Amino acid sequence: MFAVEPSPTIIAHRGASGYLPEHTLAAKALAYAQGADYLEQDLVLTKDGALIVQHDVTLDSTTDVAARFPGRQREWQFLRDRLHLGRGPPVARAGTFQS
């Protein structure tokens, strides 16, 4: 007797974003037409508390906002600069199996 291999589950992350702009209705329709079993959406919370469908926390990957407003500092950049994140010793170390 032969074992039947289960067919893979196809999940379209951001729709068919390799062919069309990500998270658009056209990209979702194409992913469905290409046989995707599921469409995966990315949700980002805006500063005013609204949920939007967007992959990144900035608009850099889908707009030219950074080029148009190069002097505008993002809130996360302000916090990074103020908190000195990524510099100096870590606040805490994760334990190991030996410790």
PAZAPA-4460 file (N, C-alpha, C; in steps of 0.05 Angstrom, whole numbers, plus 32768, in hexadecimal, padded with zeros to 4 digits):
% residues 99
    n_x    n_y    n_z   ca_x   ca_y   ca_z    c_x    c_y    c_z   seq   type   mol
   8011   7FE8   8000   8000   8000   8000   8012   8019   8000     1      M     A
   800A   802D   7FF1   801A   8045   7FEF   800D   805B   8000     2      F     A
   801F   806A   800D   8015   8081   801C   800F   8098   8009     3      A     A
   7FFA   80A6   800F   7FF2   80BD   7FFF   7FFE   80D6   800C     4      V     A
   800E   80E4   7FFD   801B   80FC   8007   8005   8112   8008     5      E     A
   8003   8120   801E   7FF0   8137   801F   7FFA   814D   800E     6      P     A
   7FE8   815B   8001   7FF0   8172   7FF0   7FF8   8189   8003     7      S     A
   800B   8199   7FF9   8014   81B0   800A   7FFE   81C5   800C     8      P     A
   7FFE   81D3   8022   7FEC   81E9   8026   7FFB   8202   801C     9      T     A
   7FEE   8211   800B   7FFA   8229   7FFF   7FEE   8242   800D    10      I     A
   8000   8251   8019   7FF7   826A   8027   8004   8282   8018    11      I     A
   7FF3   8293   800E   7FFC   82AB   7FFF   8000   82C2   8013    12      A     A
   8019   82C7   8019   8020   82DD   802B   801F   82F7   801C    13      H     A
   800D   8309   8023   8009   8323   8016   7FFD   831F   7FFA    14      R     A
   7FEF   8309   7FF6   7FE3   8304   7FDB   7FF9   82FA   7FC9    15      G     A
   7FF6   82FE   7FAF   800A   82F6   7F9B   801D   830E   7F98    16      A     A
   802B   8315   7FAE   803B   832D   7FAF   8054   832C   7F9D    17      S     A
   805B   8315   7F93   8071   8313   7F81   8069   831C   7F65    18      G     A
   804F   831F   7F60   8045   8326   7F46   8037   8341   7F46    19      Y     A
   802A   8347   7F5C   801A   8360   7F5E   8020   836E   7F78    20      L     A
   8019   8387   7F7B   801E   8395   7F94   8011   8386   7FAC    21      P     A
   8021   8384   7FC1   8019   8374   7FD8   7FFF   837F   7FE5    22      E     A
   7FEF   836D   7FF0   7FD7   8372   7FFF   7FC1   8381   7FEE    23      H     A
   7FC3   8380   7FD4   7FAE   838C   7FC4   7F99   8377   7FBD    24      T     A
   7F81   837F   7FB6   7F6D   836C   7FAE   7F76   835C   7F96    25      L     A
   7F84   8369   7F83   7F8D   835B   7F6C   7FA1   8345   7F73    26      A     A
   7FB3   834B   7F86   7FC7   8337   7F8F   7FB9   831F   7F9D    27      A     A
   7FA4   8325   7FAC   7F95   8310   7FBA   7F86   82FF   7FA6    28      K     A
   7F7A   830C   7F92   7F6B   82FD   7F7D   7F7E   82EB   7F6D    29      A     A
   7F95   82F5   7F66   7FA9   82E5   7F58   7FB2   82CD   7F68    30      L     A
   7FB7   82D2   7F82   7FC0   82BC   7F93   7FAA   82A6   7F94    31      A     A
   7F91   82AE   7F96   7F7B   829B   7F96   7F7A   828C   7F7B    32      Y     A
   7F7D   829B   7F65   7F7D   828E   7F4A   7F95   827B   7F47    33      A     A
   7FAB   8281   7F54   7FC2   826F   7F52   7FC0   8257   7F65    34      Q     A
   7FAB   8255   7F74   7FA6   823E   7F84   7FAE   8240   7FA1    35      G     A
   7FB1   8258   7FAB   7FB7   825B   7FC8   7FA0   8251   7FD9    36      A     A
   7FA7   8242   7FEE   7F93   8239   8001   7F8B   824E   8015    37      D     A
   7F9E   825F   801C   7F99   8274   8030   7FA7   828E   8027    38      Y     A
   7F9C   82A4   802F   7FA9   82BE   802C   7FB1   82C8   8047    39      L     A
   7FCA   82CF   804A   7FD4   82D9   8064   7FD7   82F7   8063    40      E     A
   7FCB   8304   8076   7FCB   8322   8077   7FDE   832A   808E    41      Q     A
   7FEB   8341   808A   7FFA   834D   809F   7FEA   8365   80A9    42      D     A
   7FE8   8367   80C3   7FDA   837E   80CF   7FED   838E   80E0    43      L     A
   7FEC   83A8   80DD   7FFC   83BB   80EC   7FEA   83CF   80F9    44      V     A
   7FF0   83D5   8112   7FE1   83E8   8121   7FEC   8404   811D    45      L     A
   7FDC   8417   8114   7FE5   8432   810F   7FE7   8441   812A    46      T     A
   7FF4   8458   8129   7FF7   8468   8141   7FDD   8470   814E    47      K     A
   7FC8   8473   813D   7FAE   847B   8148   7F9C   8463   814E    48      D     A
   7FA8   844B   814D   7F99   8433   8156   7F8A   8424   8141    49      G     A
   7F8D   842B   8128   7F7E   841D   8112   7F8F   8406   8108    50      A     A
   7F82   83EF   8102   7F90   83D9   80F5   7F90   83DD   80D7    51      L     A
   7FA7   83DA   80CB   7FA9   83DC   80AE   7FB7   83C3   80A3    52      I     A
   7FB2   83BC   808A   7FBF   83A6   807D   7FD9   83B1   8071    53      V     A
   7FEF   83AA   807D   8009   83B4   8075   801E   83A0   807F    54      Q     A
   8032   839A   806F   8047   8387   8077   805B   8392   808B    55      H     A
   8064   83AA   8087   8079   83B6   8097   806D   83CB   80AA    56      D     A
   807D   83D2   80BE   8073   83E7   80D0   8079   8403   80C5    57      V     A
   8087   8405   80AE   808B   841E   80A1   807F   841B   8084    58      T     A
   807D   8432   8077   8073   8432   805B   8089   8430   8046    59      L     A
   80A2   842C   804F   80B9   842D   803D   80B7   8418   8026    60      D     A
   80AD   8401   802B   80AE   83EC   8016   8098   83F0   8001    61      S     A
   8084   8400   8006   806F   8404   7FF3   806A   8420   7FEA    62      T     A
   8079   8434   7FF5   8076   8450   7FED   8091   845D   7FEC    63      T     A
   8090   8476   7FE3   80A9   8486   7FE3   80A9   849B   7FF9    64      D     A
   809B   8496   800F   8098   84A9   8025   80B3   84B1   8031    65      V     A
   80C6   849E   8034   80E0   84A4   803F   80F0   84B7   802D    66      A     A
   80EE   84B3   8013   80FC   84C5   8000   80EF   84E1   7FFF    67      A     A
   80D5   84E2   8002   80C7   84FC   8000   80CB   850C   801A    68      R     A
   80CD   84FF   8031   80D0   850C   804B   80E8   8501   8059    69      F     A
   8100   8506   804F   8118   84FA   805B   811F   8504   8077    70      P     A
   8116   851C   807E   811C   8527   8098   8108   851F   80AE    71      G     A
   80F3   8512   80A6   80DF   850A   80BA   80E8   84F2   80C9    72      R     A
   80EA   84F5   80E3   80F4   84DE   80F4   80DC   84CE   80FD    73      Q     A
   80DF   84B4   80FA   80C9   84A2   8102   80CA   849E   8120    74      R     A
   80B4   8498   812C   80B3   8495   8149   80C6   847F   8152    75      E     A
   80C8   8468   8144   80D9   8453   814C   80F6   845C   814B    76      W     A
   80FD   846D   8138   8119   8477   8137   811E   8489   814F    77      Q     A
   810B   8499   8157   810E   84AB   816E   8112   849A   8187    78      F     A
   8102   8485   818A   8105   8474   81A2   811F   8465   81A1    79      L     A
   8127   845B   818A   8141   844D   8188   8158   8460   8190    80      R     A
   8157   8478   8187   816C   848B   818D   816C   8493   81AB    81      D     A
   8154   8496   81B6   8151   849E   81D2   8159   8487   81E5    82      R     A
   8151   846E   81DE   8156   8458   81F0   8170   844A   81EB    83      L     A
   817E   8452   81D6   8198   8446   81CE   8195   8427   81CA    84      H     A
   8180   841F   81BD   817B   8403   81B8   8191   83F8   81A6    85      L     A
   819A   83E0   81AD   81AF   83D3   819C   81CB   83DB   81A3    86      G     A
   81CE   83EC   81B7   81E9   83F5   81BF   81EE   83EC   81DC    87      R     A
   8207   83E6   81E2   820E   83DF   81FD   8206   83C3   8205    88      G     A
   820A   83BC   821E   8204   83A1   8227   81E6   839B   8227    89      P     A
   81DE   8382   8224   81C2   837B   8225   81B6   8380   8240    90      P     A
   819C   8385   8242   818F   8389   825B   818D   836F   826A    91      V     A
   8188   8359   825D   8185   833F   8269   818F   832A   8256    92      A     A
   8199   8315   8260   81A2   82FE   8250   818F   82E7   8253    93      R     A
   818A   82D9   823D   817A   82C1   823F   818B   82AB   824A    94      A     A
   817F   829A   825A   818E   8283   8265   8193   826E   8250    95      G     A
   81A5   825C   8257   81AA   8245   8245   81A2   822B   8253    96      T     A
   81A3   8216   8245   819C   81FC   8251   81B0   81F5   8266    97      F     A
   81C9   81FE   8264   81DD   81F8   8277   81DA   8208   8291    98      Q     A
   81CE   821F   8290   81CC   8230   82A7   81B4   822C   82B8    99      S     A
***
